[in-house]
Amino acid sequence: MDSVRFCIEQGVKNSAYIHHLNIILYNLGYCSTVTPKLVVKSEAKIDKRLDPTLIRHNYRLTTYSFTSLLWIYNSFYHEVNGVMKKKIPD
């Protein structure tokens, strides 16, 4: 059976928002920890033309996998020629 998990990521500038959202999702039973994970990213790993010394710090929270959240996923993605494409919900 299909299920879906969400990874929500925000820059450290929005740390109050991501921490607040994480507490709400934790209290509702959608994630395992009260604290989001701090991740370090370099855009140069994706695009070699960018400055490799430019590093971003983000907070990431990941929910558990649920079949009941598939309707949210299906609102944003649809299949075109066997490939999932992002769309804006109706």
Contacts in CASP RR format, 6 or more apart in sequence:
PFRMAT RR
TARGET T0000
AUTHOR 0000-0000-0000
METHOD contacts of the structure
MODEL  1
MDSVRFCIEQGVKNSAYIHHLNIILYNLGYCSTVTPKLVVKSEAKIDKRL
DPTLIRHNYRLTTYSFTSLLWIYNSFYHEVNGVMKKKIPD
1 67 0 8 1.000
2 67 0 8 1.000
2 70 0 8 1.000
3 65 0 8 1.000
3 66 0 8 1.000
3 67 0 8 1.000
3 69 0 8 1.000
3 70 0 8 1.000
4 65 0 8 1.000
4 66 0 8 1.000
4 67 0 8 1.000
4 69 0 8 1.000
4 70 0 8 1.000
4 72 0 8 1.000
4 73 0 8 1.000
5 62 0 8 1.000
5 63 0 8 1.000
5 64 0 8 1.000
5 65 0 8 1.000
5 66 0 8 1.000
6 62 0 8 1.000
6 63 0 8 1.000
6 69 0 8 1.000
6 72 0 8 1.000
7 60 0 8 1.000
7 61 0 8 1.000
7 62 0 8 1.000
7 63 0 8 1.000
8 18 0 8 1.000
8 21 0 8 1.000
8 60 0 8 1.000
8 61 0 8 1.000
8 62 0 8 1.000
8 63 0 8 1.000
9 18 0 8 1.000
9 39 0 8 1.000
9 58 0 8 1.000
9 59 0 8 1.000
9 60 0 8 1.000
9 61 0 8 1.000
10 17 0 8 1.000
10 18 0 8 1.000
10 58 0 8 1.000
10 59 0 8 1.000
11 18 0 8 1.000
11 56 0 8 1.000
11 57 0 8 1.000
11 58 0 8 1.000
11 59 0 8 1.000
12 38 0 8 1.000
12 57 0 8 1.000
12 58 0 8 1.000
12 59 0 8 1.000
14 59 0 8 1.000
15 59 0 8 1.000
18 36 0 8 1.000
18 59 0 8 1.000
18 61 0 8 1.000
19 35 0 8 1.000
19 36 0 8 1.000
19 59 0 8 1.000
21 61 0 8 1.000
22 31 0 8 1.000
22 33 0 8 1.000
22 34 0 8 1.000
22 35 0 8 1.000
22 36 0 8 1.000
22 61 0 8 1.000
23 34 0 8 1.000
25 31 0 8 1.000
25 61 0 8 1.000
25 63 0 8 1.000
26 32 0 8 1.000
26 33 0 8 1.000
26 34 0 8 1.000
29 64 0 8 1.000
30 63 0 8 1.000
30 64 0 8 1.000
30 66 0 8 1.000
31 61 0 8 1.000
31 62 0 8 1.000
31 63 0 8 1.000
31 64 0 8 1.000
32 64 0 8 1.000
36 59 0 8 1.000
36 60 0 8 1.000
36 61 0 8 1.000
37 59 0 8 1.000
37 60 0 8 1.000
37 61 0 8 1.000
37 62 0 8 1.000
38 57 0 8 1.000
38 58 0 8 1.000
38 59 0 8 1.000
38 60 0 8 1.000
39 57 0 8 1.000
39 58 0 8 1.000
39 59 0 8 1.000
39 60 0 8 1.000
40 55 0 8 1.000
40 56 0 8 1.000
40 57 0 8 1.000
41 55 0 8 1.000
41 56 0 8 1.000
41 57 0 8 1.000
41 58 0 8 1.000
42 52 0 8 1.000
42 54 0 8 1.000
42 55 0 8 1.000
42 56 0 8 1.000
43 50 0 8 1.000
43 54 0 8 1.000
43 56 0 8 1.000
44 50 0 8 1.000
44 51 0 8 1.000
44 52 0 8 1.000
44 54 0 8 1.000
63 69 0 8 1.000
75 89 0 8 1.000
75 90 0 8 1.000
76 86 0 8 1.000
76 87 0 8 1.000
76 88 0 8 1.000
76 89 0 8 1.000
77 84 0 8 1.000
77 85 0 8 1.000
77 86 0 8 1.000
77 87 0 8 1.000
78 84 0 8 1.000
78 85 0 8 1.000
78 87 0 8 1.000
79 85 0 8 1.000
END
